[in-house]
Amino acid sequence: MNSRDLLALAREDLACYALAVYPNFELAAHHRLIVDKLEAVERGEISRLMKSMPPRHGKSLLASQIFPAWFLGRHPERSIITACYGQELADDFGRKVRNLVISPVHRAIFPGFRLAEDSASMRRFDTTAGGSYYAVGRGGAITGRGTHLLLVDDPLKDAEEARSGLTRRGLHEWFKSVAYTRLQPGGAVVLTSTRWHEDDLAGHLLRQDPNGWVVLSLPAIAEVDESFRRAGEANRNYVFTSCAQRCIVLVRTREVCECRPREPRPGKTATKTSTCAPVGARRH
């Protein structure tokens, strides 16, 4: 395939766009599942998508960097808000998205796309077609901003934050009263997270509306045979894969690996375990 063909495909296909802007990116089989769901969001076929994966599996690169750049290229008149656990990480996402959309490759794929001259910061930028991108940390103000696409990526930093009931309740309230209220009619929400706790944002939202979300859960090791791997096989190419295959992990890390957190029993502390067999249903 020559470069002209790749650029033409990249306008229509998120995976091709990813390869165009990151030529060294290896698109693993589990990435294809993520791409399929994100493309369905872009087409308006999915309005509430929840993705749960262990750390270091490429979930943020696709969902919070490549996808919003591609989405804005296809819809420069629309707005995106990205939210995560802290403003520093949000700024990092914003900088990477901005750098993608001003890159020569992006302009070659979407020749009509331009940023407004007076608005091109890493935290907030506008397009000449009336669209916008805004990055905010958990708890931050979004007053006066509407969005067609709300991307929430790892709203809890780690297990320590997740153990705090106060932090979790604050997150739930901020999502309900601040972030979610910014959604335009017909807008979509994509929640990408590592599952740290039963009452994290994903668990909280599923209890409130168990049938309202399309759920893609990709544990580090497959529990059953799947379309791209057999039971007991790990996702390819990521740091956590070798750790999971060695099966020497902490109990709490094991549950994160499985994408199904469980409350520790009273009096129990994390100890070494010799197994890492995933449990829990995988829905998508």
ZIMOSUL-V719031 format. One record per residue. N is the residue number from 1. RES is the residue in one small letter. SS is DSSP state (~ for helix, > for strand, _ for the rest). NEAR is the number of other C-alpha atoms within 12 Angstrom. Layout:
N|RES|SS|NEAR  N|RES|SS|NEAR
This chain:
1|m|_|10  2|n|_|9  3|s|~|18  4|r|~|15  5|d|~|17  6|l|~|25  7|l|~|28  8|a|~|22  9|l|~|23  10|a|~|32  11|r|~|35  12|e|~|24  13|d|_|30  14|l|~|43  15|a|~|35  16|c|~|32  17|y|~|41  18|a|~|38  19|l|~|26  20|a|~|35  21|v|~|36  22|y|_|23  23|p|_|15  24|n|_|9  25|f|_|19  26|e|_|22  27|l|_|29  28|a|_|23  29|a|~|22  30|h|~|36  31|h|~|32  32|r|~|26  33|l|~|28  34|i|~|39  35|v|~|33  36|d|~|25  37|k|~|34  38|l|~|42  39|e|~|33  40|a|~|23  41|v|~|33  42|e|~|37  43|r|_|21  44|g|_|20  45|e|_|17  46|i|_|25  47|s|_|30  48|r|>|37  49|l|>|42  50|m|>|45  51|k|>|45  52|s|>|47  53|m|>|43  54|p|_|40  55|p|_|35  56|r|_|25  57|h|_|36  58|g|_|37  59|k|~|38  60|s|~|37  61|l|~|30  62|l|~|44  63|a|~|47  64|s|~|45  65|q|~|39  66|i|~|41  67|f|~|45  68|p|~|47  69|a|~|50  70|w|~|44  71|f|~|46  72|l|~|43  73|g|~|44  74|r|~|32  75|h|_|30  76|p|_|30  77|e|_|25  78|r|_|34  79|s|>|36  80|i|>|49  81|i|>|51  82|t|>|54  83|a|>|49  84|c|>|40  85|y|_|34  86|g|_|26  87|q|~|25  88|e|~|20  89|l|~|29  90|a|~|35  91|d|~|29  92|d|~|28  93|f|~|42  94|g|~|37  95|r|~|29  96|k|~|30  97|v|~|43  98|r|~|37  99|n|~|26  100|l|~|37  101|v|~|42  102|i|_|32  103|s|_|23  104|p|~|17  105|v|~|30  106|h|~|37  107|r|~|27  108|a|~|27  109|i|~|35  110|f|_|29  111|p|_|20  112|g|_|21  113|f|_|33  114|r|_|34  115|l|>|35  116|a|>|23  117|e|>|12  118|d|>|12  119|s|>|20  120|a|>|24  121|s|_|26  122|m|_|30  123|r|_|30  124|r|>|31  125|f|>|34  126|d|>|30  127|t|>|32  128|t|_|22  129|a|_|20  130|g|_|21  131|g|_|33  132|s|>|42  133|y|>|50  134|y|>|48  135|a|>|45  136|v|>|36  137|g|>|35  138|r|_|35  139|g|_|29  140|g|_|26  141|a|_|21  142|i|_|29  143|t|_|18  144|g|_|13  145|r|_|28  146|g|_|28  147|t|>|34  148|h|>|37  149|l|>|47  150|l|>|46  151|l|>|50  152|v|>|47  153|d|>|42  154|d|_|41  155|p|_|42  156|l|_|38  157|k|_|30  158|d|_|26  159|a|~|27  160|e|~|16  161|e|~|24  162|a|~|35  163|r|_|24  164|s|_|19  165|g|~|19  166|l|~|15  167|t|~|26  168|r|~|32  169|r|~|22  170|g|~|25  171|l|~|37  172|h|~|28  173|e|~|20  174|w|~|27  175|f|~|35  176|k|~|19  177|s|~|19  178|v|~|28  179|a|~|40  180|y|~|34  181|t|~|25  182|r|~|32  183|l|>|32  184|q|>|22  185|p|>|15  186|g|>|21  187|g|>|29  188|a|>|39  189|v|>|40  190|v|>|47  191|l|>|47  192|t|>|44  193|s|>|46  194|t|_|45  195|r|_|44  196|w|_|40  197|h|_|36  198|e|_|26  199|d|_|31  200|d|_|42  201|l|~|41  202|a|~|45  203|g|~|30  204|h|~|22  205|l|~|28  206|l|~|21  207|r|~|15  208|q|~|15  209|d|_|14  210|p|_|16  211|n|_|15  212|g|_|18  213|w|_|28  214|v|>|32  215|v|>|34  216|l|>|33  217|s|>|39  218|l|>|47  219|p|_|47  220|a|_|45  221|i|>|43  222|a|_|34  223|e|_|26  224|v|_|21  225|d|_|14  226|e|_|23  227|s|_|14  228|f|_|20  229|r|_|21  230|r|_|14  231|a|_|19  232|g|_|24  233|e|_|27  234|a|>|38  235|n|_|38  236|r|_|28  237|n|_|20  238|y|_|24  239|v|~|19  240|f|~|30  241|t|~|28  242|s|~|22  243|c|~|27  244|a|~|36  245|q|~|26  246|r|~|19  247|c|_|25  248|i|_|22  249|v|>|26  250|l|>|20  251|v|~|30  252|r|~|33  253|t|~|35  254|r|~|38  255|e|~|37  256|v|~|40  257|c|~|47  258|e|~|40  259|c|_|42  260|r|_|35  261|p|_|32  262|r|_|26  263|e|_|23  264|p|_|17  265|r|_|10  266|p|_|7  267|g|_|7  268|k|_|10  269|t|_|12  270|a|_|17  271|t|_|15  272|k|>|15  273|t|>|18  274|s|_|16  275|t|_|24  276|c|_|34  277|a|_|31  278|p|_|33  279|v|_|26  280|g|_|21  281|a|_|19  282|r|_|26  283|r|_|20  284|h|_|23
